[in-house]
């Protein structure tokens, strides 16, 4: 004898997979980054919003408030004094939230790695999703990092956590 819901199992999996795709598509299509420009990498981050690269066509609009943003772009050297404020900004962001570390100073301390006042990578303070190398990285490199974040968002599974035992 067949159980009543056993034949419906494929339909439920299809619906949850489709729900994942819809949620990921909306998250990917409306990225609102919080700019956290700390040094010279911030200039290249500003180039991304200029007409040559035109980030607006991709649904990327810079926000000034962490409560309105879902992506944090860290551009520059993070000092020990700035680290608590940086963590507070990250904690104020709504979920889901992603972090892009831009430049060698944000990735690992860069030129100032051996200084007493520099955090050797912002990943020691918050979890980082995408690393963009360079000193300073170009706007094209940051755009490539944004595309890599799009790929990561597309692979996110939100419904599998409670559905599978």
DAMO-V441938 format. One record per residue. N is the residue number from 1. RES is the residue in one letter. PHI is phi in whole degrees, 0 to 359 (999 if undefined). OMEGA is omega as a letter, one per 30 degrees, with the letter a starting at -180 (NA if undefined). Layout:
n = {N;N}
res = {RES;RES}
phi = {PHI;PHI}
omega = {OMEGA;OMEGA}
//
This chain:
n = {1;2;3;4;5;6;7;8;9;10;11;12;13;14;15;16;17;18;19;20;21;22;23;24;25;26;27;28;29;30;31;32;33;34;35;36;37;38;39;40;41;42;43;44;45;46;47;48;49;50;51;52;53;54;55;56;57;58;59;60;61;62;63;64;65;66;67;68;69;70;71;72;73;74;75;76;77;78;79;80;81;82;83;84;85;86;87;88;89;90;91;92;93;94;95;96;97;98;99;100;101;102;103;104;105;106;107;108;109;110;111;112;113;114;115;116;117;118;119;120;121;122;123;124;125;126;127;128;129;130;131;132;133;134;135;136;137;138;139;140;141;142;143;144;145;146;147;148;149;150;151;152;153;154;155;156;157;158;159;160;161;162;163;164;165}
res = {X;X;X;X;X;X;X;X;X;X;X;X;X;X;X;X;X;X;X;X;X;X;X;X;X;X;X;X;X;X;X;X;X;X;X;X;X;X;X;X;X;X;X;X;X;X;X;X;X;X;X;X;X;X;X;X;X;X;X;X;X;X;X;X;X;X;X;X;X;X;X;X;X;X;X;X;X;X;X;X;X;X;X;X;X;X;X;X;X;X;X;X;X;X;X;X;X;X;X;X;X;X;X;X;X;X;X;X;X;X;X;X;X;X;X;X;X;X;X;X;X;X;X;X;X;X;X;X;X;X;X;X;X;X;X;X;X;X;X;X;X;X;X;X;X;X;X;X;X;X;X;X;X;X;X;X;X;X;X;X;X;X;X;X;X}
phi = {999;271;287;297;267;293;286;273;300;295;293;294;297;297;295;290;296;295;297;303;295;293;296;294;295;291;294;287;277;224;276;242;280;268;277;234;279;251;203;294;296;296;295;292;293;292;298;297;269;280;301;295;256;49;293;297;292;265;83;257;235;294;242;264;248;292;285;255;241;236;233;247;259;266;235;129;282;263;266;296;288;275;301;297;292;298;295;295;297;297;292;280;285;284;271;286;226;229;233;248;264;245;97;291;291;286;288;209;100;59;298;262;305;268;285;289;256;250;283;276;112;287;287;279;250;226;288;253;266;230;252;249;280;132;217;282;291;284;296;296;294;294;298;297;297;294;295;294;294;302;298;295;294;299;273;289;245;259;274;290;295;267;281;272;257}
omega = {a;l;a;a;a;l;a;a;l;l;l;l;l;a;a;l;l;l;l;a;l;a;l;l;l;l;a;a;a;l;l;a;l;a;l;a;a;a;a;l;l;l;l;l;l;l;a;a;l;a;a;a;l;l;a;a;l;a;a;l;l;l;l;a;l;l;l;a;l;l;l;l;l;a;l;a;l;a;l;l;a;a;l;l;l;l;l;l;l;a;a;a;l;l;f;a;a;a;l;l;a;l;a;l;l;a;a;a;l;a;a;a;a;l;a;a;a;l;a;l;a;l;l;a;l;l;a;a;a;l;l;a;l;l;f;l;a;l;l;l;l;l;l;l;l;l;l;l;l;l;l;l;l;a;a;l;a;a;a;a;a;a;a;a;NA}
//
